């Protein structure tokens, strides 16, 4: 039998390696920009076409490469970062494996132009599928320009797995933001399809965060700084009141390298205990400087995971530093002692002669069992010590009220025990209903067999959700025009997402037009959303969409209708008039699924008269 094991050709080996290193255009962007940073550049340009599928170009003014280095950079495991195994534990550069350029060249058409400052001529190299097409001297600027065209052109299966342009662009923006945050001293620009997305001059970290995420973040940042023998920690966390429902604005950097670490993330979240509402995530941009010999970054192909020698100590340092910063910087309301109505002014004692002695007036002849006329006699003054005939308050019965709060588990158990038909729950005429509101959260309605409780927020969410779905299908959303159109500026990722959803958002009744540079003008909003703040409405709509997309994997239109319904619905604690309660009940029973909330929990819980009698007959 002949030998069957053979050595793979370099081109095939590079394509296999590319499956781990270059998963999508954003992966190639990350590798190229990190190489530009390692070259010592202080100006880096990123140019994209068709979300990176047609063109990715990175231009830097770094050290450049010689003719030999330009040719060697496309060989597997060719790198200038390390020379021996021990160097792996002293790495401070972004790249070190020497796989990125070889992998990219195996699955794309690559053009490299590079020149060192001391050289008169540079070098141009063109490669397709690991095969060199052209190599010759050329005239070019000092530094390096890498142009990647037609990514995955020779691996169509990988190209078919790519998402739409808006999704791939958001992934690229995520990678670009991470690199730009880690290097605020470098001037970055990003252009996509001829439009400038980012223009980030060299600045301090706080200004870089504001340039990337928006001007509104200027008042949201709390500085964090801690210097220990184990690590140096610096950066910013967001104030708790600005926490969001998605995790997108959380960044950890170790020696300027972006990492994903659930353990360290837990350290930050525990520092925010009792400061955040449920399922909310704070902003943080935190930098850890640590001795490279105490960590191992050669764990994952994308280099986003790190192992530490003393993980528990790092956890405690981060937790205590964040907690101390939150307590130190304006998290609790402050008092302005310069104001006229300060505490010092309020507690200044009055002169003794101006103090008025309090007096108590009551009806000593009051008898709760006597006719009402007798209780209307003129009050007389009697010693306050005669407390035997102290009048009984008219609302005395409220002293004996007991508030009962049903837990979610009890509601879930009881909903399975109730089998009352919807036809029995619904009264034919609104005027015949006996409705009342309990704690401004539930609507109580008497039915033939007993009574039912309706969660007003869940009911309104269901009504709006089904209405928005119909509007999306028929493009019948009604818009309420604004007297003064509002301009709304979003961060780049949210702006790209908004452009992707714009047609569907307009179908819901939004009147929005693009205004350029991540800004839109809102000229009208759905008529179902009166008195809404345009900026908050769009921000919460996009945030809910992203949260549903990551957690539930919903269809785009279903996701959009669900997100808008949850943001627009009346909230628990809202007082409703009798007319509003009747309208809500009518609309709820007109829905296709009136009993189930958007979260899959019951909207209506019924209690039969038999069950009530059994409780009292015990």
Secondary structure, DSSP 8 states (H G I E B T S, - for coil): ---------HHHHHHHHHHHH-SSHHHHHHHHHHHHHHTT-SEEEEEEEGGGTSEEEEEE-S----HHHHHHTTSTT--SS-SSGGGGGG--SS--SS-HHHHHHHHSEEEEEEE-TT-SSEEEEEEETTEEEEEEEE---SEEEEEEESTTTT-HHHHHT---HHHHHHHHHHHHHHHHHHTTTSEEEEEETTEEEEEE-S--HHHHHHHHH-GGGGGTEEEEEEE-SS-EEEEEEE-GGG-BSSSTTEEEEETTEEE--HHHHHHHHHHTTTTS-TT-B--EEEEEE--GGGEE-TTSTTS---EESSHHHHHHHHHHHHHHHHHHSS-S----TTSTT-HHHHT----GGG-------B-TT--TTS-GGGGGS--B---TT-GGG----TTGGGGG-------HHHHHHHHHH----HHHHS-S-GGG--EEEETTTEEEEEETTEEEEEEHHHHHHHHHHHHHHHHHHHT---EEEEEEEEEEE--HHHHHHHHHHHHHHHHTT-EEEEEETTEEEEEEEETTSTT--HHHHHHHHHHHHHHHHHHH---HHHHHHHHHHHHHS--TT----HHHHHHHHHHHHTSTTTTB-TTSSBSEEEEEHHHHHHHHT-
